[in-house]
């Protein structure tokens, strides 16, 4: 029943069906900050007997397909096993990394620290560098993502 609902367009409907705080917040967020994606190609509606079939959406993307280099960088990011490796890689590519690469690095760091308490301590030490006035690669990663999305 809810498979065909687009969450940005049907947020109000979802809050009526599921009146939880999460759906209300999602609706508020979707109405204020997200624009609905462009539909680039859409088939025509069809009817079979008395049933109306919804047109199928073929493509929602606004951006071109990522380059082979971006895909390779993401694969390298996902293959790294420690926080230090992630931060060293980001430090070396921060001027050329796109938003997808940076978010992938942040996601990978979150997964690593979630699995390993030692890696969590390494990240805490990296965060502590900002209090000492040292260069903090982790905060640079967060700032660069923040600038791109906001």
C-alpha positions in Angstrom: 0.0 0.0 0.0 2.8 2.5 0.9 5.3 1.3 -1.7 4.3 3.8 -4.3 4.2 6.8 -2.0 6.9 9.4 -2.5 7.9 10.5 1.0 8.5 14.2 0.0 5.1 14.5 -1.7 3.1 12.4 0.7 4.6 13.5 4.0 1.2 14.9 5.2 -0.6 11.6 4.4 2.1 9.6 6.3 1.6 11.7 9.4 -2.1 11.1 9.3 -1.5 7.3 9.1 1.5 7.3 11.4 1.1 10.3 13.8 4.4 9.9 15.4 6.8 12.7 16.1 9.3 11.3 13.7 6.9 11.5 10.7 5.8 15.0 11.8 9.4 16.2 11.9 10.1 14.5 8.6 7.2 16.3 7.0 8.3 19.7 8.4 11.8 19.0 7.1 10.6 17.9 3.7 8.4 21.0 3.3 11.0 23.5 4.3 14.4 22.3 3.0 14.0 19.6 0.3 12.9 20.2 -3.2 11.2 17.4 -5.0 13.3 15.8 -7.7 12.8 16.5 -11.3 11.2 13.7 -13.3 13.2 13.5 -16.5 11.2 10.8 -18.3 7.8 9.5 -17.5 5.6 7.1 -19.3 1.9 7.8 -20.0 -0.8 6.6 -17.7 -2.6 3.4 -18.8 -5.9 1.9 -17.9 -6.7 -1.8 -17.9 -10.4 -2.4 -17.5 -11.4 -0.3 -14.5 -7.9 -0.1 -13.0 -5.7 2.9 -13.4 -2.0 2.1 -13.6 0.3 4.8 -12.3 2.9 6.0 -14.8 6.4 4.6 -14.0 9.2 7.0 -13.3 12.3 6.1 -15.2 14.9 8.6 -13.9 15.0 11.0 -10.9 18.6 12.2 -11.1 19.6 15.9 -11.4 23.3 15.1 -11.7 25.3 13.2 -14.3 26.6 9.7 -13.5 29.7 9.8 -11.3 33.0 9.5 -13.0 35.1 6.3 -12.9 37.6 8.2 -10.7 34.9 9.0 -8.1 33.8 5.4 -8.1 37.3 4.2 -7.5 37.9 6.7 -4.7 34.7 5.5 -3.0 35.8 1.9 -3.3 39.1 2.8 -1.7 37.3 4.7 1.1 35.1 1.7 1.8 38.1 -0.7 1.8 40.0 1.1 4.6 39.8 -0.4 8.0 40.9 2.2 10.5 40.0 5.8 11.4 43.6 7.0 10.8 43.6 5.5 7.3 40.3 7.3 6.5 41.5 10.6 7.9 44.9 10.3 6.1 43.1 9.6 2.8 40.7 12.5 3.3 43.6 14.8 4.1 45.3 13.8 0.9 42.3 14.2 -1.4 40.3 16.9 0.4 40.8 19.5 -2.4 39.5 17.1 -5.1 36.9 15.0 -3.1 33.3 15.6 -4.0 30.4 15.5 -1.6 29.7 11.8 -2.2 33.3 10.9 -1.4 33.2 13.0 1.8 29.9 11.5 3.0 31.2 8.0 2.2 34.3 8.7 4.4 32.1 10.0 7.2 29.8 7.0 6.9 32.8 4.6 6.9 34.3 6.3 10.0 31.0 5.9 11.8 30.9 2.2 10.9 34.5 1.6 12.0 34.0 3.4 15.4 30.7 1.6 15.9 32.5 -1.8 15.7 35.7 -1.1 17.4 36.2 0.8 20.7 39.9 1.4 20.0 39.0 3.2 16.8 36.5 5.2 18.7 39.3 6.4 21.0 41.5 7.3 18.0 38.6 9.5 16.7 38.3 11.1 20.2 42.0 11.9 20.1 41.5 13.4 16.7 38.7 15.5 18.0 40.8 16.6 20.9 43.4 18.1 18.5 41.1 21.1 17.9 41.2 21.9 21.7 45.0 22.0 21.4 45.0 24.2 18.4 46.3 21.5 16.1 45.1 20.7 12.6 42.0 18.6 12.9 41.2 16.6 9.7 38.0 15.2 11.1 36.5 18.7 11.7 37.7 19.7 8.2 35.7 16.7 6.9 32.6 17.8 8.8 33.0 21.4 7.8 33.4 20.6 4.1 30.2 18.5 4.2 28.4 21.2 6.1 29.4 23.8 3.4 28.1 21.6 0.6 24.7 20.9 2.1 23.9 24.1 3.8 
